[in-house]
């Protein structure tokens, strides 16, 4: 399968907000490169969307008070928040182009430059694999569900599937959050699902989109999606046998661990264990997925 990695350009935008009397905030969002207003940019206060810019790039916020965090966002742009100090301030927000990002902290408020996963998160964001929630947090210790991992993998592989009219899984409705990516993976033969015990399913399959993902199940999904590229790289290498004390050679997941270890996607722990049954968190999966994309170039 041919993979295409999305590369895109973003422009520097400049936002000037003026705090008028009565705690009413007005402003304009514009591109300093294209010299034109940015319509439909999202303006949020304290992580909650409040309004969008109009066709002239203008917006108005009501009832803003000192200490409120104001943020402007638009697809393909990235910026930083500002904190309202008083009603007569003028706050300037600069939206940096993606290719000039220096830290994931420009995007996510809960990441610092010293975090071991910062580089991976930044690179995944640059590739449009990661998105930003309304609170602009990454939640590095949060669990990765099967549905979220499916969405990350489809994006990482460069696909943007359309919303399906229906899905092949009994527990995934067409209007659910990750339905497009899950159904895309099913149609590609990348996931098969689990037998359903629900009689209403009529012998169908469940995907279990809300179930946390452990290390070996995550590797299986990743290596299945990138199977053709991984096989090419494996053929170029002389891999040593895996040596983790808790991965037996006859375990169903042993081949996935061996392949991922050989390709540099994962490493074990200092006590020579792999901990196959441990759930992966968002920081760990970011590093693994970034390793995949870096090593399969």
N, C-alpha and C positions, 0 to 999 in steps of 0.2 A: 504494500500500500504506500502511496506517495503522501508524505506529510508536508504540510506547509505551515511554517511558523509565521505568525502575524507580525509584521514589522510596520510600524506606523509612525507618523510624525505628529508632533503636538506643538502648538504655538505658545509663546509667552503671552499671558494675559495680565492686564493690570486692572485692579478694581479700586475705585476710590469711593469710599462711603462717607457720607456727611451726616452727623448726628444733629438733627434739628430739634427745635424746642418741643417739649412734650414727649420725649423719648421715642420719637418717630425717626426711623433710619431710612434714608434714601441713598441710592448708589447706582452705579453703572458698571457693567462688566464688559470689557472690550478686549480685543486682541491687539497687542502692540506691534505684532508683525503684519497681520493682514489689514490693520487699521480699520476694523469694523466691529460693531457691537456683537456680543455673543448672546443670542436669544436662547431661551429655555435652559439657561444655567440654573442650577438648584441652589437656593440660598437657605441655609439652615441655622437655627439657633439652639444651642445646647444639644446638638445631635438630632434634632427633629426638624424635618423639612417644613419650611414656612411659606415659601413662595418661589416663583421662577421669574427670571428676567423676561421682559416683553420683547417685541420685535426691535426695539431700540436699545436692548441690553440693559434696561433700567429695572429697578426693583424698589419696593418700599416695605419696611418692616415696622410693625406697631409694637408698642409696649416693651421696648428693649431697655434693660436696666444694667447698671454697672456690674461687671463680672460675668455677663452673658458671653458665651463663646459663639462667634459668628463665623460661618464657613461658606465658601462658594465652591461649587463643583460643576464640572461639565465633562462629558465623555471625551477621553483623549487628553485631558489636562490634569494636572496635579498641583495642589497648593497647600498652604498652611492656614491654620485658624488664627483669628485675632480675638482678643478679649476686650469687651467694651469697658472703658474706664469711667466715662462720664457721657453726658448727653451732648457735649459740644466738641467732641474729638473728631478728627478726620483720620480714619484708619485706611492704610493701603495694604492690599493683599496682592501678592505676586504669584501667579500660577506658572510653575516651571515646566518646561518641556520635558517629556519623559526621558529623552536621551541624556539629560543633564542631571538626573537624580544623583544625589550623593549619599543618601541614606533613606532607609525605609521609614525612619522617623518623620520624614516629610509627609508621609501618607498615613501612617498609623500612630496614634497617640500613645500606645502601650509598648512601643519598641524603641530601644536605645541603640546607639552606635556600637556599644560593647556586647550586645547580645550575640550569641554564637550562631544564630539563625538569621541575623540581619541581612547579610549578603544574599542568601537564598531567597528571602522574601522580596527583597528589592528587585532581583533579576526576574522573578516570577511575575511581579507586577509590571515590569517593563515589557514582558512578553504578552501581557493582557491575560495571563492565566488567573491571576487573583483579582478580586473586586474589593470594594470598600463598603462596609455597612454604614448605617446612618450615624453611628457613634464614632466612626473612623477608628475602630479598634481591630486588632488582628486576633486577639485572644489566643496566644501561643500555646497555652496549656489546655485549651479546649479540645474535646474529642473530635475526631473526623468520622463522620457517618459514611455509610456506603453510598448514599445519594450524593453527598458533597464530594467524595472522592471521584465518583463517576463524572461529575461536572468538571472538576479540576483536570482530569485526564483528557476529556474531550477537548477542552480549551487548550491544554498543553500541546495536543496533537494538531491543533490549528483548525478545528472544526467548529462551526456555529450552527448547530442543527435547529430546524424550525420546530415550533410547538406541535406535537402530534395530535391527531384527532382522537386517538386512543393508544393504549399501550398493551404490550403482551404480558404484563404482570398484574396479578389480581390486586396487589396492594399499592399500585402506583396509578393514580388517576391522571388523566391528561392535563388537568389544570394544577397539578402539584408542582412544588418548587423546582425539582430537578428532573421532571418528566422528559423534557426534550433530550437531555444527555443520556438518561437511563435507557430510553427507547432507542436512541441512536446506537448505543453500545450493544443492545440486544440484537438489533438488525444487522450489525456488523459481526455478530457471533462472538463478541468479546465477553459477554456474561450470559449465563444460562438460568440462574435463579435457583430457588429451593422449592421442593415439593410442598404444596399447601395442604394444611390439615383442615382448612375451611371447606365445608361441603358446597358452599355457594361458589367456590372457585372452579368447580366442575373439573377437577383433575389438573388445574393450571399450576402456574408457578408464582412464587412470591420473590420479590427482590430484597425485601427488608431494608428500605432506604434509610430508616432512622436508627439502624443498628450500628454501634461503634465498630470500627475496623481494627483488627489486630495486625501485627507486623507481617505475618505470612500471607494473610488474605490480601493485604494491601500490595505486597510484592506480586502476587499472582495476577491481580488486576492490572498493575503497571506493566509487567512483562508481557501480558497478553495484548495490550494495546500497542506496545512498541515491539512486538515480536519480530517483524521482518528486519528492523534496524538492529535489534539486539543480536539476532542470528549472524548478521554480517560481522559485527564486532567480535562475537565469540569465535568465529572462524579465524580471525586474525590473531587471537590470543592463545596462549598455553596456560590454561587455568589449573591451579592446584586444587587438590581435594579439600573440601570444607573441613574445618577442624574445631567447630564449636561443640562444646561438651554436651549441650542440650539439644542438638540436632542430630538425630539418628539417621543413618544412611538410607533406611527403608521408609522413613516418614514421607507422606505424600507431598509435603512442601519442601523436602530436601533439595530437589532439582532447582526450585525457584530461588532458594537461599544461595545455593552454589553459584547460579548464574548471576544473580544480583551482586554477590560479593566479588565475583571475578570481574565484572564490568565496573566496579567501583561505586555502585549505587548505595550500598550499605556496608557498615562495619559492625563488628561485634563489640562487646563490652570488655573492659580491662581484665575481667576474671575469666575470659575465654568462653563466655556465654553469648547466645543470640537472643534469648527470651522470645521465642516465636509467638507465644500466646498473649504477650503484652499488647494492650491497645496503643495505637500511635496517636500522638496529639498533633495539633496543627503545625507546630514548629518542626517536629520531626518529619512530617510528610513534606513540608516545604523543602527541607534539606535533601531528602531522598529524591523528590521530583526534580529539583534543580540539578542534582547529580546526574539524573537520567538525561536531561536535556543537554547538559554540558558534555557528557561522555558519548553521546550518540550523534554528535555533530558530523 
